[in-house]
């Protein structure tokens, strides 16, 4: 019985959403990854609203969108949760991916960056602002 309590608490704390979410009203936001920038580099979201974050790597080499704190706070579609590994969306050159999320609590600003060597230093960073 003691083993069930930690597992139950873990299941309740997991930032995913049920399949009952209405994705038909989701706003699509395209996020381009290039050498060495994100476009847009400031993403505005509204608390509780569903979004499809459409990531497109416009470069020939790999990039990622690392936003560990944001992805931990947001509710991620169960179908898309595997695309967010360790708080990052990893894309090979020319690759794209959609991640459906519901924005977390208002008033937060989350930093994002490319975790590849020196990419952040060269300017590949930004922020997600939740209103």
Secondary structure, 3 states (H helix, E strand, C coil): CHHHHHHHHHHHHCCEECCCCCHHHCEEEEEEEECCEEECCEEEECCCCEEEEEEEECCCCCEEEECHHHHHHCEEECCCHHHCECCEEEECCCCEEEEEEECCCCCCEEEEECCCCCCCCCCCEEEEEEC
